[in-house]
Amino acid sequence: MGYLGVESSLSGRRWVGPGVEVERQAEALGQAGGWSRALCAVLARLGVSAAEVPGYLEPKLKDLLPDPRVLKDMEPAAARFLQAVKSRQKIAVFADYDVDGGTSAALLIDWLRQMGLAATLYVPDRIDEGYGPNEPAMRDLAARHDLIICVDCGTLSHDAIAAAADADVIILDHHLGGETLPDAVAVVNPNRQDEDGALAHLCAAAVVFLMLVEAGRQMREEGARGPDLMAMLDLVALATVADVAPLKGVNRALVRQGLKVMGRRARPGLVALSDVARLDTAPSSYHLGFVLGPRVNAGGRIGQADLGARLLACDNPHEAQAMAERLDQLNTERRDVEAAVRAAALEQAEARGLDAPLVWAAGEGWHPGVVGIVASRLKEMTNRPAVVIGLENGEGKGSGRSVSGVDLGASIQRLASEGLLIKGGGHRMAAGLTVAEDQVEAAMERLSALLEKQGAGQGGAADLRLDGMLMPGAATVELIEQLEQAGPFGQGAPGPRFAIADARITYTRQVGTGHLKVACDDGLGGRLEGIAFGAYEGEMGQALVNHNGRRFHLAGRLEINEWNGKRSAQLRLEDAAPSSSA
């Protein structure tokens, strides 16, 4: 039986409430600390015990930041980095073209600039060069530099690293490692096969940050001081969320502190990007993942590969403004390209079936810069791992996104070792691959089998998971602020979602381009407003508009709406179902 009896809502989804164990834990938390029932429900779902609650609600970086030296090769990496700084050697940063790579590069460039050194930035072109270091680029950089630092890439690039024989190479990465490592001065990667996996959830920017922490420790031992690392956490937060790293442990603290730093608007690149995106509220993890991240990515997807990294590293407001405007324009173009590929991929995937362990599609001429986003959309729609491949000249370049509990990167890497892929790799939640066109069917069939063994495809594609039920009057600004203390929310820690049961619809109207504004009450004086974006013309919107006095169960996320200096609670309406009440 669905939660509140909802087996098929107005959007066709089954509502799933908290399980018996979670409800018991929530009740125990309420008895132990007197926290609100709604907050206890969220904490229980996240697996937080009563003893852990105070530290969880106020995560402190100094308590959660690991000793950088627990990662193999960390000390020699920092030592070689500082040697280059002291000797004023020429340093190049080779970065991946996504947000994690761009922020990683910006961290190093910013740190070095504050130490009086200018580093060379190199970001490969997605189409012409593909992911990661390549031999011509590395050979050229090595001829002109003493040290090359590869960020968010390099762990599997044996030949390319070997081509850089004239320079030392440090790799700071988080992608899954192979059985052997490239011949570099240091390969710092929590996902090396000889690591214990305790820090496997870190993104590359967090690994770079830890290297800078270790560099600072080594400098202090010699009586010197480096730049303020806490002021750089805005970049680490952006990377952590945009790269869908799970928001647990130190990642929560990094993002929480990074959002505070970003709110000070001290980094010209992020200020300019926030302004062109018309971000006029305090930044949240949502803004990092869905407002700023896509714009930083846009250059690497369909434009100039290094534009995002250059913007993040920029210290000139006027230059930053110009780059931010260009990225915003590219992001608009990216949306148009993505929409066309998404429509074709969805049609193909539906014909193949959306209930398999793997949802996939491949098409001729699909732009490689948007296949990852389309894969993400298919994953969200089906609750299954998804892979989308663009084919050209007999070869396919694809990108995949996974769901919680299913390690896509390891399975992709296994396919590559079995010879079904030309190359492939990644991490648990995201991966890339290159495959011969005549091997696509066989490779996807094998990948589906590997993912099925991990449990992919077992969850209902249409399930809407809820933390509990609230009365309209209980949804207050104070409650939302309490719930936000359990954040930030994102990958591995989904945000709270509640049902408003048996609500009477008192007001509906269309706002903007097809959005639905709604208000409801419980007949007892409690009232709540809500908004459903793009829903006015849909089945849910029309059912609520033409309610004729019928009551509805409403489901969504609570948020604070700020308008004309006033703050009020608002429901971000995601779904609805007719109530059995008249």
SVG drawing of the C-alpha trace seen along z (x, -y; Angstrom):
<svg xmlns="http://www.w3.org/2000/svg" viewBox="-17 -45 82 56">
<polyline fill="none" stroke="black" stroke-width="0.4" points="0.0,0.0 1.4,-3.4 1.9,-6.1 -1.5,-7.8 -2.9,-5.1 -1.3,-6.7 -0.4,-3.9 -0.6,-6.1 -0.5,-9.9 -1.5,-12.5 2.0,-12.1 1.8,-8.3 4.0,-7.7 3.7,-5.5 4.3,-7.3 6.6,-5.6 6.9,-6.7 9.4,-5.9 9.9,-2.3 9.2,-0.9 12.8,-1.1 13.2,-4.7 9.9,-5.6 11.2,-3.9 14.5,-5.7 12.7,-9.0 10.6,-8.5 13.6,-7.6 15.4,-10.8 12.4,-12.9 12.4,-11.4 16.2,-11.8 16.6,-15.4 13.3,-17.1 13.9,-17.9 10.9,-18.5 9.2,-15.4 9.9,-16.5 13.6,-17.0 13.8,-13.6 12.3,-11.9 15.0,-13.3 17.8,-12.5 16.5,-9.0 16.4,-8.4 20.0,-9.7 21.0,-7.1 22.0,-9.7 22.0,-8.4 20.9,-10.5 24.6,-10.9 25.6,-12.1 22.8,-14.7 24.6,-17.7 27.8,-17.2 25.7,-16.4 23.7,-19.6 26.8,-21.7 29.6,-19.9 33.0,-21.4 35.7,-21.1 38.4,-20.8 36.7,-17.7 36.0,-16.0 39.0,-16.9 41.2,-13.9 45.0,-14.0 46.1,-14.4 49.0,-12.0 46.6,-9.1 46.5,-9.2 49.4,-7.5 51.9,-9.7 50.6,-12.8 53.8,-13.9 56.0,-13.6 53.4,-15.4 53.3,-18.4 57.1,-18.3 57.7,-18.4 55.0,-21.1 56.7,-23.3 60.1,-22.6 58.8,-24.1 57.4,-27.1 60.7,-27.8 62.8,-27.4 60.4,-29.5 60.1,-26.7 57.6,-26.7 54.4,-24.8 51.6,-23.7 48.2,-22.5 46.5,-19.9 42.8,-19.8 39.7,-18.0 37.1,-20.1 34.3,-19.7 33.5,-21.6 35.7,-19.4 38.6,-19.9 38.0,-23.6 37.8,-24.2 40.8,-22.0 42.8,-24.0 41.6,-27.3 42.6,-26.2 46.2,-25.7 46.3,-28.8 44.9,-31.0 47.3,-29.5 50.3,-29.9 49.3,-33.5 49.2,-34.4 52.7,-33.1 53.8,-35.2 53.8,-32.5 51.9,-32.2 50.9,-28.7 50.1,-27.6 46.6,-26.2 45.9,-23.4 42.4,-21.9 42.0,-19.4 39.3,-19.9 36.5,-17.4 36.0,-16.5 39.5,-16.9 41.5,-15.4 39.0,-13.6 39.3,-13.1 42.5,-13.2 46.2,-13.7 47.3,-12.9 50.8,-12.3 51.2,-15.4 50.0,-17.8 52.0,-16.3 55.2,-16.2 54.7,-19.8 54.1,-20.9 57.0,-19.0 59.3,-20.7 58.4,-24.1 57.8,-23.3 59.5,-21.7 56.4,-20.4 53.0,-19.3 50.1,-18.7 47.3,-16.7 44.0,-17.3 40.8,-15.3 42.5,-13.0 45.7,-11.1 45.4,-7.9 44.9,-5.7 47.1,-7.8 50.3,-5.7 51.4,-6.5 50.7,-10.2 52.5,-10.5 55.5,-8.7 55.5,-11.1 56.2,-13.9 59.7,-12.6 61.3,-16.1 59.2,-17.2 58.1,-15.8 54.4,-14.9 52.0,-14.9 48.6,-13.4 45.7,-14.6 42.7,-12.6 39.7,-10.6 38.8,-8.4 39.1,-4.6 42.7,-3.4 43.9,-0.4 46.2,2.4 49.3,0.3 49.9,-3.4 51.6,-5.8 55.3,-6.6 54.8,-9.9 56.4,-11.6 53.1,-11.1 49.7,-9.7 47.3,-11.0 44.0,-9.4 41.6,-8.0 40.4,-5.5 43.7,-3.9 43.4,-0.1 45.9,-0.1 43.8,-2.7 41.3,-1.5 38.4,-3.5 37.8,-5.5 38.0,-8.7 36.6,-7.4 33.8,-9.9 36.1,-12.9 36.0,-14.8 39.3,-15.9 39.0,-19.4 38.9,-18.0 42.0,-16.0 43.7,-19.2 42.6,-21.0 44.1,-18.3 47.4,-18.5 47.4,-22.3 46.7,-21.5 49.7,-19.2 51.8,-21.8 50.8,-24.3 51.8,-21.9 55.2,-21.4 55.6,-25.2 54.8,-25.8 57.5,-23.3 60.0,-25.5 58.6,-28.7 56.7,-29.9 53.0,-30.4 50.9,-29.9 47.6,-31.4 44.3,-31.2 42.9,-27.9 39.5,-28.4 38.8,-31.2 39.1,-28.7 36.4,-26.4 33.9,-28.0 35.6,-26.2 35.7,-22.9 32.0,-23.2 31.1,-23.9 33.1,-20.9 31.7,-18.5 28.1,-19.2 28.5,-19.5 30.5,-16.2 27.7,-14.5 30.0,-13.4 28.0,-12.0 27.3,-14.7 28.6,-12.7 31.4,-13.1 33.9,-15.7 32.1,-16.5 29.1,-17.9 31.5,-20.2 33.3,-21.3 30.1,-22.2 28.6,-23.8 31.6,-26.0 32.1,-26.6 28.6,-28.0 29.4,-30.5 32.5,-31.6 30.7,-31.9 28.0,-34.1 30.8,-36.7 31.1,-37.3 34.9,-37.6 35.8,-35.6 35.3,-37.6 34.5,-34.7 31.8,-33.3 30.4,-36.7 30.1,-37.4 28.6,-33.9 26.1,-34.4 25.1,-37.8 24.5,-36.6 22.5,-33.7 20.4,-36.2 21.2,-34.5 19.8,-37.0 19.6,-34.8 22.2,-33.1 23.7,-30.2 22.6,-26.7 23.7,-23.3 20.9,-23.5 22.4,-26.6 25.8,-24.9 24.4,-21.8 21.8,-23.4 22.6,-27.1 26.4,-27.6 27.7,-24.2 26.0,-23.9 27.4,-27.3 30.9,-26.4 30.5,-23.2 29.2,-24.9 32.6,-25.9 33.9,-22.3 30.7,-20.9 30.1,-23.0 32.6,-25.9 36.0,-26.8 37.3,-24.0 39.3,-26.1 36.7,-28.9 35.2,-27.6 38.6,-27.1 39.8,-30.5 36.7,-32.2 37.0,-30.5 40.7,-31.5 40.2,-35.0 40.9,-37.9 39.8,-40.7 36.1,-41.6 35.8,-43.0 37.4,-40.0 35.3,-37.7 32.1,-39.5 32.9,-39.0 33.7,-35.3 30.6,-34.7 28.4,-36.3 30.0,-34.0 29.5,-30.9 25.8,-31.9 25.4,-32.2 27.0,-28.9 24.8,-27.3 21.7,-28.5 23.1,-27.0 23.9,-23.8 20.2,-23.5 19.0,-23.6 21.5,-20.9 20.6,-18.9 16.9,-19.1 17.2,-17.6 19.4,-14.8 17.2,-14.1 14.1,-13.7 15.8,-11.2 17.5,-9.3 14.2,-9.0 12.3,-7.7 15.0,-5.1 15.3,-4.1 11.5,-3.8 11.4,-1.5 14.1,0.6 12.3,0.6 12.8,-1.6 12.5,1.2 15.9,2.9 18.9,2.7 20.5,0.3 18.7,-2.4 20.8,-3.4 20.6,-5.0 23.1,-5.7 22.7,-8.0 24.7,-9.2 26.0,-12.8 24.8,-13.3 27.1,-16.0 29.5,-14.4 29.3,-17.5 25.6,-16.8 25.4,-13.0 26.3,-13.1 23.5,-15.5 21.0,-13.4 22.2,-10.3 21.5,-12.1 18.0,-13.0 17.3,-9.4 18.6,-8.2 16.4,-10.6 13.4,-9.6 13.8,-5.9 15.8,-5.4 18.2,-3.3 21.8,-3.7 21.8,-5.3 24.4,-5.5 24.0,-7.8 26.5,-7.4 27.1,-9.8 28.3,-7.9 30.6,-9.3 33.0,-7.7 32.4,-4.2 33.1,-5.1 31.0,-6.0 31.8,-8.4 29.4,-8.0 28.8,-9.0 26.9,-7.3 25.3,-8.3 24.4,-5.9 22.0,-5.6 22.9,-5.2 24.4,-1.8 25.5,-0.9 29.2,-1.4 29.1,-2.4 32.7,-3.3 34.0,0.1 31.7,1.9 32.8,-0.4 36.4,0.2 35.8,4.0 34.2,3.7 37.4,2.0 39.6,4.7 37.4,7.3 38.0,5.6 34.4,4.5 35.4,0.9 38.3,-1.0 38.6,-2.8 36.5,-3.7 36.7,-4.8 35.2,-7.1 33.8,-6.8 30.8,-5.3 28.2,-7.8 29.6,-8.9 31.7,-7.4 32.9,-7.9 33.6,-5.4 34.7,-5.1 33.4,-2.1 33.5,-0.8 30.1,-1.2 29.8,2.5 30.4,3.3 27.8,1.0 25.0,3.6 27.3,6.2 29.0,3.8 25.6,2.4 24.2,5.9 27.3,6.9 27.1,3.7 23.5,4.3 24.3,7.8 27.1,6.4 24.9,3.7 22.0,6.1 24.3,8.1 24.7,4.9 21.0,4.5 20.3,2.0 16.7,2.0 15.2,3.3 13.7,0.0 10.4,-1.2 11.0,-3.8 8.0,-5.8 8.5,-5.8 8.3,-9.2 9.9,-8.9 8.5,-10.9 9.8,-11.6 6.4,-12.0 3.3,-14.1 2.8,-17.7 -0.2,-19.9 -0.2,-23.2 0.2,-25.2 3.2,-23.2 5.2,-24.3 6.8,-27.4 10.0,-29.3 11.3,-28.2 10.8,-24.5 12.5,-25.0 15.5,-26.6 15.6,-23.5 15.5,-21.2 18.3,-23.1 20.6,-22.3 20.5,-18.7 21.9,-19.8 23.4,-20.5 21.4,-18.0 22.4,-16.3 23.9,-13.1 23.7,-10.4 21.6,-12.8 18.4,-13.6 16.6,-16.7 13.4,-16.4 10.2,-15.8 6.8,-15.8 3.2,-15.2 0.5,-17.7 -2.5,-15.3 -6.1,-16.0 -5.5,-19.6 -8.3,-21.9 -7.3,-23.9 -8.2,-27.6 -6.3,-29.4 -4.8,-28.6 -3.4,-30.7 -0.9,-30.5 2.3,-32.5 5.2,-33.0 5.3,-30.6 3.2,-27.7 4.0,-27.6 1.2,-26.9 0.8,-28.9 -1.4,-27.2 -2.6,-27.7 -4.2,-25.2 -5.5,-25.0 -6.5,-22.3 -9.8,-23.9 -8.2,-24.6 -6.6,-27.9 -3.3,-26.5 -2.5,-27.8 0.4,-27.0 1.3,-28.4 3.1,-26.4 4.5,-26.5 4.8,-23.8 7.1,-24.8 6.0,-24.0 2.9,-22.2 0.0,-24.4 -1.0,-22.7 -0.2,-19.2 -2.5,-16.7 -1.6,-17.7 -2.0,-21.4 -5.4,-21.1 -6.7,-18.7 -5.8,-21.3 -7.1,-24.2 -10.4,-22.4 -10.7,-20.9 -14.4,-21.7 -14.0,-21.5 -12.2,-18.1 -9.4,-17.7 -5.9,-16.5 -2.7,-15.1 0.2,-17.3 3.9,-16.3 7.0,-18.3 9.9,-20.1 9.6,-23.0 11.5,-26.2 11.7,-29.8 10.2,-32.3 11.7,-35.8 9.6,-38.6 9.6,-42.3 11.6,-41.8 9.2,-39.2 10.0,-35.5 7.4,-32.8 7.2,-29.0 6.4,-27.6 5.9,-24.1 7.9,-23.3 5.1,-21.1 6.2,-18.0 3.2,-15.7 -0.4,-15.4 -3.1,-12.8 -6.9,-13.1 -7.8,-12.5 -10.6,-10.1 -12.3,-13.0 -14.9,-15.0"/>
</svg>
